[in-house]
């Protein structure tokens, strides 16, 4: 028995600390009382609210709330299923909550897709602006005071003779 205990301690000590922590993360709560998944949702929400686009920021906040709702519904379903043997009655009692859980998770996926598309469009627009500025810089066009491309004024436009 003593040898088994020492062997268990040695295997835990020999594991990298991060791996040992990851193995225990779902079951352990942090000092603030939040599980790792709740911490990640809070981090996602905080980062999302820092986005410059108001729609993206609101989508991130809504999605974080939906994720928290999903966790709560998941806990309810798990409690019902853990309450006794898996019978038709047990499954029937969990079915309504499970249906809500599935709907919430589908909505999370939809919002995540919207967020991705908005970020992708923003990235492509920024990349397009940079490429245009580089192309015009190669042609020798000056940039304006804010660093953008200098636009010709009305009298600088070339006009063909009539």
Backbone as CSV, one residue per row, in Angstrom:
resi,resn,N_x,N_y,N_z,CA_x,CA_y,CA_z,C_x,C_y,C_z
1,UNK,0.834,-1.193,0.000,0.000,0.000,0.000,0.875,1.252,0.000
2,UNK,1.900,1.259,0.806,2.776,2.412,0.886,3.496,2.644,-0.442
3,UNK,3.902,1.542,-1.107,4.560,1.642,-2.414,3.632,2.257,-3.444
4,UNK,2.333,1.894,-3.413,1.366,2.445,-4.363,1.202,3.943,-4.157
5,UNK,1.188,4.370,-2.898,1.047,5.795,-2.593,2.253,6.559,-3.108
6,UNK,3.457,6.029,-2.874,4.663,6.702,-3.345,4.686,6.742,-4.872
7,UNK,4.260,5.662,-5.519,4.233,5.628,-6.971,3.280,6.685,-7.519
8,UNK,2.110,6.843,-6.898,1.147,7.854,-7.315,1.731,9.247,-7.137
9,UNK,2.387,9.506,-6.016,2.986,10.808,-5.789,4.085,11.094,-6.802
10,UNK,4.898,10.085,-7.112,5.980,10.278,-8.065,5.457,10.578,-9.456
11,UNK,4.397,9.916,-9.886,3.862,10.186,-11.219,3.291,11.592,-11.288
12,UNK,2.672,12.054,-10.230,2.132,13.414,-10.205,3.263,14.426,-10.207
13,UNK,4.328,14.145,-9.436,5.453,15.071,-9.383,6.195,15.127,-10.707
14,UNK,6.241,14.014,-11.441,6.972,13.972,-12.696,6.217,14.617,-13.844
15,UNK,4.923,14.847,-13.698,4.153,15.499,-14.749,4.517,16.969,-14.789
16,UNK,4.536,17.552,-15.978,4.713,18.998,-16.027,3.584,19.683,-15.261
17,UNK,3.906,20.776,-14.593,2.917,21.461,-13.750,1.686,21.875,-14.538
18,UNK,1.883,22.393,-15.757,0.743,22.847,-16.559,-0.185,21.687,-16.890
19,UNK,0.390,20.529,-17.212,-0.443,19.374,-17.553,-1.217,18.908,-16.333
20,UNK,-0.564,18.860,-15.184,-1.243,18.439,-13.962,-2.377,19.405,-13.639
21,UNK,-2.143,20.702,-13.822,-3.193,21.694,-13.573,-4.341,21.533,-14.548
22,UNK,-4.032,21.300,-15.831,-5.085,21.124,-16.837,-5.943,19.903,-16.536
23,UNK,-5.313,18.842,-16.038,-6.061,17.628,-15.720,-7.073,17.868,-14.611
24,UNK,-6.769,18.779,-13.694,-7.639,19.039,-12.551,-8.523,20.267,-12.736
25,UNK,-8.297,21.034,-13.789,-8.981,22.315,-13.963,-10.500,22.242,-13.914
26,UNK,-11.170,21.298,-14.589,-12.632,21.319,-14.548,-13.190,21.100,-13.147
27,UNK,-12.520,20.315,-12.341,-13.044,19.993,-11.020,-12.682,21.044,-9.978
28,UNK,-11.644,21.825,-10.216,-11.153,22.764,-9.218,-11.602,24.184,-9.557
29,UNK,-11.891,24.952,-8.548,-12.256,26.340,-8.756,-11.110,27.232,-8.331
30,UNK,-11.038,28.413,-8.922,-9.987,29.351,-8.568,-10.325,30.013,-7.242
31,UNK,-9.434,30.892,-6.807,-9.655,31.572,-5.535,-10.858,32.504,-5.593
32,UNK,-11.267,32.927,-6.790,-12.437,33.803,-6.909,-13.728,33.011,-6.991
33,UNK,-13.641,31.687,-6.967,-14.841,30.868,-7.018,-15.307,30.563,-8.426
34,UNK,-14.523,30.924,-9.416,-14.908,30.685,-10.799,-14.150,29.481,-11.345
35,UNK,-14.836,28.654,-12.096,-14.158,27.547,-12.753,-13.361,28.098,-13.932
36,UNK,-12.508,27.288,-14.480,-11.672,27.707,-15.600,-12.531,28.145,-16.788
37,UNK,-13.613,27.418,-17.051,-14.445,27.799,-18.198,-15.120,29.142,-17.953
38,UNK,-15.530,29.413,-16.720,-16.124,30.715,-16.406,-15.090,31.822,-16.543
39,UNK,-13.857,31.541,-16.154,-12.785,32.529,-16.316,-12.567,32.847,-17.795
40,UNK,-12.588,31.812,-18.629,-12.370,32.018,-20.061,-13.517,32.821,-20.685
41,UNK,-14.742,32.576,-20.242,-15.878,33.344,-20.764,-15.746,34.806,-20.345
42,UNK,-15.343,35.056,-19.111,-15.144,36.429,-18.646,-14.033,37.098,-19.450
43,UNK,-12.960,36.373,-19.723,-11.863,36.890,-20.542,-12.351,37.205,-21.958
44,UNK,-13.131,36.300,-22.531,-13.698,36.499,-23.870,-14.579,37.756,-23.888
45,UNK,-15.411,37.903,-22.861,-16.303,39.058,-22.789,-15.508,40.354,-22.649
46,UNK,-14.521,40.353,-21.776,-13.695,41.544,-21.565,-12.979,41.945,-22.841
47,UNK,-12.368,40.976,-23.513,-11.683,41.266,-24.777,-12.670,41.725,-25.847
48,UNK,-13.840,41.109,-25.870,-14.847,41.478,-26.849,-15.343,42.905,-26.676
49,UNK,-15.502,43.326,-25.443,-15.983,44.683,-25.190,-14.953,45.743,-25.571
50,UNK,-13.694,45.352,-25.750,-12.645,46.277,-26.156,-12.607,46.478,-27.672
51,UNK,-13.402,45.728,-28.414,-13.388,45.848,-29.871,-13.896,47.219,-30.290
52,UNK,-13.298,47.774,-31.340,-13.704,49.124,-31.763,-15.097,49.183,-32.370
53,UNK,-15.537,48.105,-32.988,-16.848,48.095,-33.621,-17.921,47.788,-32.581
54,UNK,-18.923,48.657,-32.412,-19.959,48.438,-31.394,-20.745,47.135,-31.591
55,UNK,-21.022,46.775,-32.841,-21.761,45.541,-33.095,-20.950,44.324,-32.629
56,UNK,-19.672,44.298,-32.948,-18.816,43.194,-32.514,-18.738,43.125,-30.989
57,UNK,-18.638,44.279,-30.352,-18.558,44.320,-28.893,-19.853,43.790,-28.264
58,UNK,-20.984,44.196,-28.807,-22.272,43.726,-28.278,-22.466,42.231,-28.526
59,UNK,-22.055,41.748,-29.693,-22.160,40.317,-29.975,-21.322,39.507,-28.987
60,UNK,-20.144,39.998,-28.677,-19.288,39.291,-27.716,-19.942,39.260,-26.338
61,UNK,-20.535,40.370,-25.914,-21.202,40.415,-24.610,-22.411,39.471,-24.583
62,UNK,-23.211,39.496,-25.641,-24.364,38.598,-25.720,-23.932,37.142,-25.721
63,UNK,-22.887,36.846,-26.477,-22.418,35.476,-26.557,-21.878,34.998,-25.208
64,UNK,-21.216,35.867,-24.482,-20.719,35.501,-23.150,-21.892,35.173,-22.227
65,UNK,-22.958,35.966,-22.297,-24.146,35.679,-21.482,-24.780,34.350,-21.877
66,UNK,-24.828,34.084,-23.182,-25.374,32.801,-23.634,-24.512,31.634,-23.164
67,UNK,-23.209,31.823,-23.150,-22.319,30.758,-22.671,-22.578,30.457,-21.199
68,UNK,-22.772,31.499,-20.409,-23.076,31.296,-18.983,-24.422,30.572,-18.823
69,UNK,-25.394,30.940,-19.653,-26.694,30.265,-19.634,-26.532,28.798,-20.004
70,UNK,-25.697,28.539,-20.991,-25.436,27.161,-21.406,-24.843,26.344,-20.263
71,UNK,-23.909,26.935,-19.527,-23.307,26.229,-18.384,-24.369,25.887,-17.345
72,UNK,-25.252,26.848,-17.049,-26.294,26.617,-16.047,-27.257,25.516,-16.500
73,UNK,-27.673,25.557,-17.756,-28.574,24.527,-18.272,-27.897,23.156,-18.280
74,UNK,-26.641,23.136,-18.615,-25.880,21.887,-18.614,-25.827,21.293,-17.206
75,UNK,-25.627,22.142,-16.222,-25.597,21.675,-14.829,-26.944,21.082,-14.412
76,UNK,-28.036,21.718,-14.845,-29.375,21.221,-14.511,-29.603,19.845,-15.135
77,UNK,-29.257,19.704,-16.406,-29.420,18.406,-17.076,-28.588,17.345,-16.372
78,UNK,-27.355,17.695,-16.029,-26.478,16.727,-15.365,-27.033,16.308,-14.004
79,UNK,-27.586,17.254,-13.256,-28.182,16.926,-11.958,-29.346,15.955,-12.114
80,UNK,-30.202,16.191,-13.111,-31.348,15.304,-13.340,-30.862,13.905,-13.696
81,UNK,-29.875,13.832,-14.583,-29.374,12.527,-15.006,-28.618,11.801,-13.888
82,UNK,-27.960,12.557,-13.024,-27.214,11.951,-11.914,-28.113,11.557,-10.747
83,UNK,-29.356,12.034,-10.740,-30.256,11.808,-9.605,-30.674,10.351,-9.440
84,UNK,-30.590,9.585,-10.485,-31.010,8.191,-10.374,-30.656,7.427,-11.623
85,UNK,-31.136,6.210,-11.721,-30.831,5.402,-12.898,-31.442,6.021,-14.161
86,UNK,-30.795,5.763,-15.278,-31.265,6.291,-16.555,-32.519,5.539,-16.985
87,UNK,-33.657,6.142,-16.716,-34.938,5.555,-17.104,-35.606,6.482,-18.106
88,UNK,-36.676,6.017,-18.670,-37.423,6.841,-19.612,-37.923,8.107,-18.914
89,UNK,-38.338,7.987,-17.681,-38.821,9.135,-16.907,-37.701,10.152,-16.678
90,UNK,-36.513,9.688,-16.346,-35.373,10.578,-16.113,-35.036,11.352,-17.387
91,UNK,-34.991,10.643,-18.489,-34.681,11.280,-19.770,-35.776,12.267,-20.144
92,UNK,-37.041,11.917,-19.888,-38.156,12.807,-20.196,-38.060,14.098,-19.377
93,UNK,-37.687,13.966,-18.092,-37.552,15.165,-17.242,-36.425,16.071,-17.726
94,UNK,-35.379,15.495,-18.276,-34.237,16.286,-18.741,-34.438,16.825,-20.155
95,UNK,-35.389,16.274,-20.899,-35.550,16.604,-22.321,-35.819,18.083,-22.576
96,UNK,-36.697,18.705,-21.802,-37.012,20.121,-22.014,-35.805,21.013,-21.804
97,UNK,-35.076,20.754,-20.725,-33.888,21.550,-20.440,-32.804,21.269,-21.469
98,UNK,-32.687,20.019,-21.872,-31.702,19.662,-22.885,-32.016,20.350,-24.214
99,UNK,-33.287,20.440,-24.561,-33.685,21.145,-25.778,-33.291,22.619,-25.699
100,UNK,-33.539,23.244,-24.554,-33.143,24.657,-24.375,-31.628,24.803,-24.476
101,UNK,-30.904,23.851,-23.876,-29.440,23.876,-23.919,-28.946,23.812,-25.371
102,UNK,-29.550,22.938,-26.161,-29.157,22.819,-27.565,-29.438,24.104,-28.342
103,UNK,-30.580,24.717,-28.074,-30.931,25.967,-28.755,-29.955,27.085,-28.389
104,UNK,-29.616,27.169,-27.114,-28.657,28.188,-26.672,-27.308,27.971,-27.354
105,UNK,-26.857,26.726,-27.410,-25.568,26.441,-28.040,-25.592,26.701,-29.539
106,UNK,-26.717,26.460,-30.187,-26.830,26.810,-31.610,-26.720,28.314,-31.802
107,UNK,-27.335,29.078,-30.908,-27.261,30.536,-31.007,-25.838,31.024,-30.752
108,UNK,-25.147,30.396,-29.830,-23.745,30.747,-29.582,-22.946,30.569,-30.879
109,UNK,-23.184,29.477,-31.567,-22.497,29.228,-32.827,-22.813,30.279,-33.877
110,UNK,-24.071,30.692,-33.942,-24.467,31.730,-34.911,-23.776,33.055,-34.600
111,UNK,-23.793,33.449,-33.320,-23.133,34.699,-32.941,-21.627,34.625,-33.197
112,UNK,-21.026,33.481,-32.932,-19.591,33.322,-33.186,-19.298,33.486,-34.679
113,UNK,-20.180,32.947,-35.518,-20.012,33.098,-36.971,-20.136,34.565,-37.372
114,UNK,-21.107,35.289,-36.806,-21.246,36.723,-37.097,-19.983,37.468,-36.677
115,UNK,-19.491,37.161,-35.487,-18.273,37.808,-35.004,-17.107,37.553,-35.943
116,UNK,-16.967,36.299,-36.362,-15.876,35.937,-37.252,-15.981,36.702,-38.567
117,UNK,-17.178,36.745,-39.131,-17.365,37.438,-40.407,-17.090,38.934,-40.281
118,UNK,-17.519,39.540,-39.190,-17.271,40.969,-38.983,-15.772,41.236,-38.840
119,UNK,-15.092,40.413,-38.071,-13.653,40.587,-37.889,-12.913,40.348,-39.201
120,UNK,-13.359,39.362,-39.964,-12.730,39.062,-41.246,-12.920,40.225,-42.219
121,UNK,-14.113,40.800,-42.250,-14.373,41.942,-43.130,-13.514,43.136,-42.725
122,UNK,-13.397,43.373,-41.421,-12.568,44.469,-40.930,-11.103,44.251,-41.319
123,UNK,-10.634,43.012,-41.168,-9.255,42.680,-41.524,-9.014,42.880,-43.020
124,UNK,-9.945,42.391,-43.835,-9.780,42.517,-45.284,-9.804,43.978,-45.718
125,UNK,-10.649,44.789,-45.096,-10.700,46.207,-45.436,-9.389,46.892,-45.061
126,UNK,-8.862,46.579,-43.890,-7.592,47.174,-43.455,-6.457,46.730,-44.372
127,UNK,-6.448,45.451,-44.739,-5.408,44.940,-45.633,-5.508,45.608,-47.002
128,UNK,-6.736,45.803,-47.470,-6.928,46.479,-48.756,-6.420,47.909,-48.725
129,UNK,-6.686,48.620,-47.625,-6.184,49.991,-47.488,-4.662,50.009,-47.492
130,UNK,-4.054,49.077,-46.765,-2.594,49.021,-46.702,-2.007,48.729,-48.078
131,UNK,-2.598,47.793,-48.794,-2.100,47.444,-50.126,-2.234,48.630,-51.078
132,UNK,-3.337,49.369,-50.968,-3.548,50.535,-51.827,-2.510,51.603,-51.505
133,UNK,-2.252,51.838,-50.228,-1.257,52.834,-49.844,0.136,52.423,-50.321
134,UNK,0.456,51.144,-50.220,1.761,50.672,-50.698,1.879,50.845,-52.204
135,UNK,0.822,50.519,-52.918,0.841,50.639,-54.370,1.015,52.102,-54.784
136,UNK,0.289,52.991,-54.132,0.403,54.411,-54.462,1.743,54.981,-54.025
137,UNK,2.285,54.478,-52.932,3.596,54.934,-52.482,4.656,54.555,-53.506
138,UNK,4.503,53.392,-54.118,5.454,52.983,-55.150,5.383,53.895,-56.361
139,UNK,4.227,54.483,-56.597,4.061,55.415,-57.714,4.559,56.810,-57.348
140,UNK,4.932,56.996,-56.085,5.475,58.285,-55.669,4.453,59.276,-55.191
141,UNK,3.233,58.845,-54.930,2.220,59.778,-54.431,2.477,60.060,-52.971
142,UNK,2.383,61.291,-52.578,2.606,61.649,-51.168,1.425,61.226,-50.290
143,UNK,1.719,61.109,-49.010,0.666,60.822,-48.039,0.264,62.129,-47.371
144,UNK,-0.974,62.181,-46.873,-1.430,63.386,-46.192,-0.902,63.397,-44.753
145,UNK,-1.227,64.431,-43.991,-0.699,64.606,-42.642,-1.091,63.472,-41.699
146,UNK,-2.246,62.850,-41.910,-2.674,61.767,-41.015,-2.110,60.414,-41.446
147,UNK,-1.280,60.388,-42.474,-0.674,59.134,-42.902,-1.433,58.437,-44.006
148,UNK,-2.574,58.995,-44.392,-3.361,58.390,-45.461,-2.886,58.861,-46.822
149,UNK,-3.540,58.419,-47.826,-3.177,58.775,-49.195,-3.666,60.184,-49.490
150,UNK,-2.790,61.020,-50.030,-3.174,62.381,-50.390,-4.069,62.330,-51.620
151,UNK,-5.218,62.916,-51.513,-6.161,62.954,-52.629,-5.915,64.236,-53.430
152,UNK,-5.961,64.130,-54.730,-5.767,65.356,-55.524,-6.953,66.299,-55.331
153,UNK,-6.663,67.583,-55.314,-7.748,68.566,-55.211,-8.380,68.723,-56.585
154,UNK,-9.462,69.440,-56.649,-10.207,69.588,-57.892,-9.380,70.145,-59.032
155,UNK,-8.470,71.135,-58.746,-7.685,71.743,-59.821,-6.501,70.875,-60.239
156,UNK,-6.224,69.818,-59.492,-5.117,68.934,-59.853,-5.560,67.747,-60.708
157,UNK,-6.855,67.599,-60.855,-7.349,66.501,-61.661,-7.011,66.781,-63.126
158,UNK,-6.545,65.776,-63.803,-6.218,65.977,-65.220,-7.509,66.002,-66.026
159,UNK,-7.597,66.965,-66.886,-8.783,67.075,-67.726,-8.330,66.997,-69.173
160,UNK,-9.054,66.264,-69.897,-8.694,66.164,-71.325,-9.285,67.380,-72.052
161,UNK,-8.514,67.886,-73.012,-9.025,69.049,-73.760,-10.246,68.674,-74.587
162,UNK,-11.162,69.622,-74.693,-12.409,69.379,-75.440,-12.283,69.804,-76.836
